[in-house]
Amino acid sequence: MEEHLEFQADVKGVRIDKFVAERIDKLSRSAVEKLIKKGLVLVDGVIVKPSYRLKGGERISVTILPPPPLEPSPSPIPLDVIYEDEWLIAINKPAGLVVHPACGHRDDTLVNALLARWPELRGVGEKWRLGIVHRLDKGASGLIVVAKDERTQRDLQRQFKERKVRKVYLVLVKGVVQPSEGKIEAPIARHPRHRKKMAVIAGGREAITEYKVLEYFPNYTYLEAYPRTGRTHQIRVHFSHVGHPVVGDRVYGRSSGSLGLERPFLHAYILGFHHPFTGRYMELKAPLPEELEAFLEKLRSLGSKYS
């Protein structure tokens, strides 16, 4: 379970990381610094830097996340393998499958499925991440790339960090998005009150999502989204922020309006990167799941708004 603690600053001039570490015995100062950088330590509801010095009287809230399981176990969950070679694997993740073990999901994640099929992945990178190099929301479907060795993992992580990976998502949002091509640029951080959510917050981490409309429907827009950064829940948060939440998203959607869709219409369609061993550029594609294709056909049968 997450642990939430609150303090009133009773000193002045003391750094926030030092103050919190002195009041929570089980956390070192470096551990507190990591919490601050993740947006899990707030001063009067605002994200601050570890070097922030208290003025006295502030309300400080701290969220401590539960540790991951000590050792993930294999679980024979079926996987849709899009690509595999000696160095990496690409999986078409179904909606509903959690990527990493966490509280409430110990043995039913992608990590557990990978261990059952490729036990040699144990020992590649962090033990609860294996060779996985990027994130994909539980409710989303689509491409996840997994490295088979640490050299490949480091190279892929570098490409993601340096924004050299081409990422294309297929998304259906509520409302008519205008203009038909554009960019959403708004900083993202953890929500100050709802700790499991992210939000657009001044002082958050840079977040950029570009998009291009593919098709309009009455009160819906089908588009490609190109996240230039990789923030948690980025596409969902950005489109909700501009008044066009992802269809089927019960966390960031303002109303259901999903015509019976039981998952977010968010699919990681294309990943393009340079192969860590051969150096050649490659693009992998995961076809849109049948339930999302069927949903689009339902909208088309209701009549397209534009020709």
C-alpha positions in Angstrom: 0.0 0.0 0.0 1.1 3.6 -0.6 2.0 5.5 2.5 0.9 9.2 2.8 2.6 11.4 5.4 2.1 15.1 6.1 4.2 17.5 8.1 4.1 21.2 9.0 7.4 23.0 8.5 8.5 24.2 11.9 12.0 25.5 10.8 13.3 28.0 8.3 16.2 27.9 5.9 16.5 24.1 5.9 16.6 22.2 2.6 13.4 20.2 1.9 15.3 16.9 1.3 17.1 17.3 4.6 13.9 18.1 6.5 12.0 15.1 5.2 14.9 12.7 5.7 15.2 13.8 9.3 11.5 13.1 10.0 11.2 9.8 8.2 13.8 7.5 9.7 13.5 4.7 7.0 14.4 7.1 4.2 17.9 8.2 3.4 18.5 11.7 2.0 19.2 10.3 -1.4 16.0 8.3 -1.3 14.1 11.5 -0.4 15.8 13.3 -3.3 14.5 10.6 -5.6 10.9 11.0 -4.3 11.2 14.8 -4.8 12.3 14.3 -8.4 9.3 12.0 -9.0 6.9 14.6 -7.7 6.1 12.6 -4.6 7.1 15.4 -2.2 4.9 18.5 -2.3 5.2 21.8 -0.5 1.8 23.5 -0.2 0.7 21.3 -3.0 3.5 22.4 -5.4 6.5 20.4 -6.8 9.8 21.8 -5.7 13.5 21.0 -6.2 15.5 19.1 -3.5 17.4 22.4 -2.9 14.2 24.3 -1.9 14.7 25.9 1.5 11.8 26.1 3.8 10.3 29.4 4.8 8.4 28.0 7.8 4.8 27.1 8.2 4.5 25.2 4.8 2.4 22.0 4.6 4.6 19.2 3.3 3.1 16.0 1.9 5.1 12.8 1.2 4.0 9.7 -0.7 6.0 6.6 -0.3 5.3 3.9 -3.0 5.4 0.2 -2.0 8.5 -1.7 -3.0 8.2 -4.1 -6.0 8.2 -7.8 -5.4 11.6 -9.2 -4.4 11.7 -11.7 -7.2 9.2 -12.0 -10.1 8.1 -15.5 -10.9 7.3 -16.9 -14.4 3.6 -17.1 -15.4 2.4 -18.8 -18.7 0.5 -15.8 -20.1 0.1 -15.9 -23.9 2.1 -13.3 -25.8 1.7 -11.9 -29.4 5.3 -11.7 -30.6 5.7 -9.2 -33.5 9.5 -9.6 -33.9 12.3 -11.5 -32.4 16.0 -11.9 -33.2 19.2 -12.7 -31.2 19.2 -9.3 -29.4 15.6 -8.1 -28.9 11.9 -9.0 -28.8 8.9 -6.9 -29.7 5.6 -7.8 -28.1 2.1 -6.6 -29.1 0.8 -6.1 -25.5 -3.0 -6.5 -25.1 -5.0 -3.9 -23.2 -5.4 -4.8 -19.5 -1.9 -6.4 -19.1 0.2 -4.6 -16.6 3.9 -4.3 -17.6 5.8 -4.5 -14.3 4.9 -6.2 -11.0 3.5 -3.8 -8.4 1.0 -3.8 -5.6 -2.0 -5.8 -6.7 -0.2 -7.3 -9.7 2.5 -9.7 -8.5 2.2 -12.6 -10.9 0.1 -11.5 -13.8 2.3 -9.0 -15.6 4.3 -8.8 -18.8 7.4 -9.4 -16.8 6.0 -12.7 -15.5 5.0 -13.7 -19.0 8.4 -12.9 -20.4 10.1 -15.0 -17.7 7.9 -18.0 -18.6 8.8 -17.9 -22.3 12.4 -16.5 -22.0 13.8 -17.5 -18.6 17.3 -16.3 -19.8 16.0 -12.7 -19.5 16.4 -13.0 -15.7 19.4 -10.9 -14.8 19.0 -8.5 -17.7 18.7 -5.1 -16.1 16.7 -4.6 -13.0 15.1 -7.9 -11.8 11.6 -6.6 -11.8 11.9 -4.9 -15.2 14.0 -7.5 -17.1 15.0 -6.1 -20.5 12.0 -3.8 -20.9 13.2 -0.3 -21.9 10.0 1.8 -22.0 6.5 2.1 -20.6 3.0 1.4 -21.8 -0.2 2.0 -19.8 -2.1 -1.0 -18.5 -5.2 0.1 -20.5 -3.3 0.7 -23.7 -2.3 -1.9 -26.3 0.6 -2.2 -28.7 4.3 -2.4 -29.0 6.7 -3.0 -26.2 10.4 -3.7 -27.0 12.4 -6.0 -24.7 16.2 -6.4 -24.9 17.8 -9.8 -24.5 21.1 -8.5 -23.1 22.3 -5.4 -21.1 24.2 -3.9 -24.0 21.1 -3.9 -26.2 19.1 -2.5 -23.3 21.5 0.3 -22.7 21.5 1.3 -26.4 17.7 1.2 -26.7 17.4 3.2 -23.5 19.8 5.8 -24.9 17.7 6.1 -28.1 14.6 6.7 -26.1 16.3 9.2 -23.8 17.7 11.1 -26.8 14.3 11.1 -28.5 15.6 9.1 -31.5 12.8 6.6 -31.4 9.8 7.2 -33.7 6.6 6.5 -31.7 3.2 6.5 -33.3 0.0 5.9 -31.4 -3.5 5.4 -32.8 -6.0 7.3 -30.6 -9.7 8.2 -30.6 -10.6 11.2 -28.6 -13.9 13.0 -27.8 -14.9 16.1 -29.7 -13.7 17.6 -33.0 -10.0 18.4 -32.7 -8.9 21.5 -34.6 -6.5 22.2 -36.3 -6.1 18.9 -38.0 -2.4 18.9 -37.3 -0.8 20.4 -34.2 1.2 20.1 -31.0 0.3 20.0 -27.4 3.1 21.3 -25.2 2.4 21.3 -21.5 4.4 20.2 -18.4 3.3 17.0 -16.6 3.8 16.0 -13.0 2.0 13.9 -10.4 -1.4 15.2 -9.4 -1.1 17.0 -6.1 -4.3 15.4 -4.6 -4.8 12.2 -6.6 -1.5 10.4 -6.3 -2.3 7.7 -8.9 -3.0 10.4 -11.6 -0.8 12.7 -13.5 -1.7 16.3 -14.5 -0.5 19.4 -16.4 1.2 21.3 -13.6 3.4 24.4 -13.8 7.0 23.3 -12.9 6.4 19.8 -14.1 8.5 17.9 -16.6 8.6 19.0 -20.2 6.0 17.1 -22.3 5.3 17.4 -26.0 2.8 15.6 -28.1 2.3 16.2 -31.8 -0.7 14.8 -33.7 -2.4 14.5 -37.1 -6.1 13.8 -37.6 -6.9 10.7 -39.7 -10.7 10.8 -39.6 -13.5 12.9 -38.2 -16.8 11.5 -36.8 -19.7 13.3 -35.1 -18.2 14.3 -31.7 -15.1 12.1 -32.1 -11.7 12.4 -33.8 -9.4 9.5 -34.9 -5.8 10.6 -35.0 -2.2 9.6 -34.9 -0.3 10.9 -31.9 3.5 11.4 -31.8 4.8 11.8 -28.2 8.2 13.5 -28.4 8.7 13.0 -24.7 7.9 9.9 -22.6 6.0 11.1 -19.5 3.7 8.8 -17.6 0.1 8.9 -19.1 1.3 11.7 -21.5 -1.1 11.3 -24.4 -4.1 10.7 -22.1 -3.2 13.7 -19.9 -2.5 16.1 -22.8 -5.7 15.4 -24.8 -7.8 15.6 -21.6 -6.1 18.9 -20.8 -7.1 20.4 -24.2 -10.7 19.2 -23.8 -10.5 16.0 -25.9 -10.1 13.1 -23.5 -9.3 9.6 -24.9 -12.4 7.6 -25.5 -12.9 4.8 -23.0 -10.5 6.5 -20.5 -12.2 6.4 -17.1 -9.4 8.1 -15.3 -8.9 11.2 -17.4 -12.2 11.3 -19.3 -14.7 13.9 -18.2 -17.7 11.6 -19.0 -18.2 8.1 -20.2 -19.3 8.8 -23.8 -17.5 5.6 -24.9 -20.5 3.8 -26.6 -19.7 0.6 -24.7 -15.9 0.6 -25.2 -14.4 -1.0 -22.1 -10.8 0.2 -22.5 -9.0 3.4 -23.6 -8.8 3.8 -27.4 -5.0 4.1 -27.2 -2.7 1.8 -29.3 1.1 1.9 -29.7 1.1 1.4 -33.5 4.7 2.0 -34.6 8.1 2.0 -33.0 11.1 3.0 -35.2 14.7 2.8 -34.0 18.2 1.8 -35.1 19.0 -1.8 -34.3 21.5 -1.9 -31.5 23.7 -4.5 -33.2 23.3 -4.0 -36.9 22.8 -0.2 -36.8 20.1 -0.3 -39.5 16.9 1.6 -39.0 13.8 -0.6 -38.5 10.1 0.1 -37.9 7.9 -2.3 -36.2 4.1 -2.2 -36.5 1.3 -3.7 -34.3 -2.1 -3.9 -36.1 -5.0 -2.2 -34.4 -6.8 -4.7 -32.1 -10.1 -6.2 -33.4 -12.2 -4.5 -30.7 -10.9 -1.0 -31.7 -11.4 -1.7 -35.4 -14.9 -2.8 -34.7 -15.5 0.4 -32.7 -14.4 2.5 -35.6 -16.7 0.6 -37.9 -19.5 1.3 -35.5 -18.8 5.1 -35.7 -18.6 4.9 -39.5 -22.0 3.2 -39.6 -23.4 6.2 -37.7 -22.3 8.5 -40.5 -19.1 10.4 -41.1 -19.2 14.1 -40.3 -16.8 15.1 -43.1 -16.2 13.6 -46.5 
